[in-house]
């Protein structure tokens, strides 16, 4: 049932393209879902992909275009004229059309929009392009089913038949007053279970969850997930109904955001994919690695400044990677949980309480780990007690301080309007590495007196 | 419009509870969405939460129960009798009911199910409880709208009015043959735009995407996201329609999975939340920290074994944290991108190609970083050339090897059926730390000859 791309299938397809056997290719793709065709095209050479796009009906290719990888789509669009793009676009829902046109240069955007024959549709797309990138407006589509409170059920059904043709899926029917202001909603189910002669005003549900067109897209995702909504209406300052956002776009958004946070925590400076080129991957990896190198360089200098202790306590230097690694790990744990708490608004209570909690946790973890370390070090490596106690105290202090830093850096970033996820990964690890080493040697100096 | 919990609101509510002003409390909650009430209860003391649950209608409280934090719900259910739980449960959709009953002890499950008056409903829940935890069956609900191909549109509409009352939202109408086998689907839109006397057999869409009841839940999520589905029917081995899965459960699943992967990468051994107790958080953090400590201990021994070089090349030891940190960071980057590639099935091409790609990337990153390090070290810290070259060669080798390890450990885990996300975070960092130090000192020994 589920379509699978096999290497056999790809081989067959390639030879059909070489033979120019168009009828057979069309036949193969006739029953295949556009999302699957998009995956096939991602696998083909660029020329072959273009060949197939030009071969298939524009109704199908417009759907395929929306599903393609952005870089392949970009290349395909470069090879189409403004008029050809307009032909593809006109079959799409306004939100998909606006997304794709938005990827073009401003000058080409202009030309494609001018090439659209349907003036109203062109105006809708222009409107959608005018909203901020991360706003509800950028996610919404203009297609929706709208009824006036003064209509009857029968009249409503008749008119909906007309409107519904343009709308892929009818989630909710929005009820507006004569000024186009959103006043409620109606489900198709309500409508078909109502009597024909009833007025919409009698049967609609006046409670409807909506979002403002300038609302942040992640906030929209939270609201839709919380209230289990499949579509949400979007209004402007005057409460006039502008469009609706559907859950499929929210699913994509949630997945993209999760991927982005994960990559940020892993130390990528930009969005990458496993199949990107070596050059793209390196560009995304190097910035954080250079930062980490710079941090490492500081730790080299710090260690160098404690050079004098090397003669008497060489073992001290053996423990530096251990202390640094523990500081890094603890810091990442603390920051990750705060980043998640911030992301789902579950971070509650005062900062002072949060501080006490982190200190308590750090102390608890630190004491367990220090006890393990001390007993292992003294039993197996035969370290003197004084060295053991130095390392143990350092470990506890480093863990507590790394927890506090890991906790408060994301909170501070968030307060300043910076994505707190930036604080996880290399940033926290590197700063905690350095700080860990400084604390460790300072305590050692105090205890051992060198 | 969106309900906000303020500390004022909570204070007012608490005093109303203390005064026993039930009418006022009921009035406050009358217009509030159950998801919001659940959030309010999460903020209250346990006794206060129970008080409110007992006060509100069972129709509302059953919805609230499904939205509550698991640990609070657990406590509340402990305070209710099997009969009382059955009262709450019977208002829920079967999937929610099964999820909640599934949290009880086996013996209590039995008693709650026996206390349900509706025999068919009880049987549905028993069936749902019988499916594996991560399967499509565990996600599905028995509620759906089903029509036979032999019905007419008019008859269909009449019967749907009956069925639809039980179904919160009608996504799709599933069409079955007389053996209850799934043969197609119909949207409400299709139905209301069809003529009354038409037969379902003439108008239904025979292409319907479905999943098998034993399909893995993450696979279901991928399919629904890929094909932009809001509901998907679930069938058994004989293609008999068993239930349907709706997108709201998939949204929750995607969010949970993303949270889990993120936490695993950050080094938590179990699912935690920012507001968990210190004890729960410590329990989740300690296992990986102990592993990291153990790894650190190995690096101490490795460094100890190169003790002899300390007199002549003390600077070598200053660089260990830097080398270890770079190995850790590179390893995390490589593994994160593979884990993501595996998660969204985008990892393609042979393992050998992947290996070459990682070596190329490692070389590119390594050379840039080594050049930076060498020039900085020699310029600012006045290191001798031979030491500089040692550190540079080590850094390049360590980066390449860390990339390879970071790439292949998740791939190997995945092949063995273990969650590859386990490989990110502390595991990769720790093993790369150790390996980095070994490689570094081995190269140093070779170049400097100690």
HADDOCK unambig.tbl for C-alpha pairs under 7 A between the chains (distance, minus, plus):
assign (segid A and resid 35 and name CA) (segid B and resid 226 and name CA) 6.62 0.50 0.50
assign (segid A and resid 35 and name CA) (segid B and resid 227 and name CA) 6.45 0.50 0.50
assign (segid A and resid 161 and name CA) (segid B and resid 193 and name CA) 5.74 0.50 0.50
assign (segid A and resid 170 and name CA) (segid B and resid 189 and name CA) 6.91 0.50 0.50
assign (segid A and resid 189 and name CA) (segid B and resid 170 and name CA) 6.94 0.50 0.50
assign (segid A and resid 193 and name CA) (segid B and resid 161 and name CA) 5.76 0.50 0.50
assign (segid A and resid 225 and name CA) (segid B and resid 248 and name CA) 6.89 0.50 0.50
assign (segid A and resid 225 and name CA) (segid B and resid 251 and name CA) 6.73 0.50 0.50
assign (segid A and resid 226 and name CA) (segid B and resid 35 and name CA) 6.61 0.50 0.50
assign (segid A and resid 227 and name CA) (segid B and resid 35 and name CA) 6.48 0.50 0.50
assign (segid A and resid 228 and name CA) (segid B and resid 248 and name CA) 5.43 0.50 0.50
assign (segid A and resid 248 and name CA) (segid B and resid 225 and name CA) 6.89 0.50 0.50
assign (segid A and resid 248 and name CA) (segid B and resid 228 and name CA) 5.42 0.50 0.50
assign (segid A and resid 251 and name CA) (segid B and resid 225 and name CA) 6.73 0.50 0.50
assign (segid A and resid 251 and name CA) (segid B and resid 251 and name CA) 6.45 0.50 0.50
assign (segid A and resid 258 and name CA) (segid B and resid 258 and name CA) 5.93 0.50 0.50
assign (segid A and resid 262 and name CA) (segid B and resid 262 and name CA) 6.10 0.50 0.50
assign (segid A and resid 263 and name CA) (segid B and resid 336 and name CA) 6.92 0.50 0.50
assign (segid A and resid 266 and name CA) (segid B and resid 332 and name CA) 5.81 0.50 0.50
assign (segid A and resid 266 and name CA) (segid B and resid 333 and name CA) 5.20 0.50 0.50
assign (segid A and resid 266 and name CA) (segid B and resid 336 and name CA) 6.22 0.50 0.50
assign (segid A and resid 267 and name CA) (segid B and resid 333 and name CA) 6.09 0.50 0.50
assign (segid A and resid 273 and name CA) (segid B and resid 337 and name CA) 6.91 0.50 0.50
assign (segid A and resid 274 and name CA) (segid B and resid 337 and name CA) 5.77 0.50 0.50
assign (segid A and resid 274 and name CA) (segid B and resid 338 and name CA) 6.46 0.50 0.50
assign (segid A and resid 274 and name CA) (segid B and resid 341 and name CA) 5.58 0.50 0.50
assign (segid A and resid 274 and name CA) (segid B and resid 347 and name CA) 6.41 0.50 0.50
assign (segid A and resid 278 and name CA) (segid B and resid 357 and name CA) 6.74 0.50 0.50
assign (segid A and resid 278 and name CA) (segid B and resid 361 and name CA) 5.83 0.50 0.50
assign (segid A and resid 282 and name CA) (segid B and resid 361 and name CA) 6.27 0.50 0.50
assign (segid A and resid 282 and name CA) (segid B and resid 365 and name CA) 6.51 0.50 0.50
assign (segid A and resid 286 and name CA) (segid B and resid 365 and name CA) 6.43 0.50 0.50
assign (segid A and resid 290 and name CA) (segid B and resid 369 and name CA) 6.71 0.50 0.50
assign (segid A and resid 292 and name CA) (segid B and resid 326 and name CA) 6.89 0.50 0.50
assign (segid A and resid 293 and name CA) (segid B and resid 322 and name CA) 6.94 0.50 0.50
assign (segid A and resid 296 and name CA) (segid B and resid 321 and name CA) 6.83 0.50 0.50
assign (segid A and resid 296 and name CA) (segid B and resid 322 and name CA) 4.33 0.50 0.50
assign (segid A and resid 297 and name CA) (segid B and resid 322 and name CA) 6.89 0.50 0.50
assign (segid A and resid 300 and name CA) (segid B and resid 318 and name CA) 4.94 0.50 0.50
assign (segid A and resid 300 and name CA) (segid B and resid 319 and name CA) 5.63 0.50 0.50
assign (segid A and resid 303 and name CA) (segid B and resid 318 and name CA) 5.46 0.50 0.50
assign (segid A and resid 304 and name CA) (segid B and resid 318 and name CA) 6.26 0.50 0.50
assign (segid A and resid 317 and name CA) (segid B and resid 317 and name CA) 6.93 0.50 0.50
assign (segid A and resid 318 and name CA) (segid B and resid 300 and name CA) 4.97 0.50 0.50
assign (segid A and resid 318 and name CA) (segid B and resid 303 and name CA) 5.47 0.50 0.50
assign (segid A and resid 318 and name CA) (segid B and resid 304 and name CA) 6.27 0.50 0.50
assign (segid A and resid 319 and name CA) (segid B and resid 300 and name CA) 5.64 0.50 0.50
assign (segid A and resid 320 and name CA) (segid B and resid 321 and name CA) 6.68 0.50 0.50
assign (segid A and resid 321 and name CA) (segid B and resid 296 and name CA) 6.84 0.50 0.50
assign (segid A and resid 321 and name CA) (segid B and resid 320 and name CA) 6.68 0.50 0.50
assign (segid A and resid 321 and name CA) (segid B and resid 321 and name CA) 4.98 0.50 0.50
assign (segid A and resid 321 and name CA) (segid B and resid 324 and name CA) 7.00 0.50 0.50
assign (segid A and resid 322 and name CA) (segid B and resid 293 and name CA) 6.95 0.50 0.50
assign (segid A and resid 322 and name CA) (segid B and resid 296 and name CA) 4.34 0.50 0.50
assign (segid A and resid 322 and name CA) (segid B and resid 297 and name CA) 6.88 0.50 0.50
assign (segid A and resid 324 and name CA) (segid B and resid 321 and name CA) 6.98 0.50 0.50
assign (segid A and resid 326 and name CA) (segid B and resid 292 and name CA) 6.90 0.50 0.50
assign (segid A and resid 326 and name CA) (segid B and resid 293 and name CA) 7.00 0.50 0.50
assign (segid A and resid 329 and name CA) (segid B and resid 426 and name CA) 6.66 0.50 0.50
assign (segid A and resid 332 and name CA) (segid B and resid 266 and name CA) 5.82 0.50 0.50
assign (segid A and resid 333 and name CA) (segid B and resid 266 and name CA) 5.20 0.50 0.50
assign (segid A and resid 333 and name CA) (segid B and resid 267 and name CA) 6.10 0.50 0.50
assign (segid A and resid 336 and name CA) (segid B and resid 263 and name CA) 6.92 0.50 0.50
assign (segid A and resid 336 and name CA) (segid B and resid 266 and name CA) 6.22 0.50 0.50
assign (segid A and resid 337 and name CA) (segid B and resid 273 and name CA) 6.92 0.50 0.50
assign (segid A and resid 337 and name CA) (segid B and resid 274 and name CA) 5.76 0.50 0.50
assign (segid A and resid 338 and name CA) (segid B and resid 274 and name CA) 6.47 0.50 0.50
assign (segid A and resid 341 and name CA) (segid B and resid 274 and name CA) 5.57 0.50 0.50
assign (segid A and resid 347 and name CA) (segid B and resid 274 and name CA) 6.41 0.50 0.50
assign (segid A and resid 357 and name CA) (segid B and resid 278 and name CA) 6.75 0.50 0.50
assign (segid A and resid 361 and name CA) (segid B and resid 278 and name CA) 5.86 0.50 0.50
assign (segid A and resid 361 and name CA) (segid B and resid 282 and name CA) 6.28 0.50 0.50
assign (segid A and resid 365 and name CA) (segid B and resid 282 and name CA) 6.53 0.50 0.50
assign (segid A and resid 365 and name CA) (segid B and resid 286 and name CA) 6.45 0.50 0.50
assign (segid A and resid 369 and name CA) (segid B and resid 290 and name CA) 6.75 0.50 0.50
assign (segid A and resid 426 and name CA) (segid B and resid 329 and name CA) 6.64 0.50 0.50
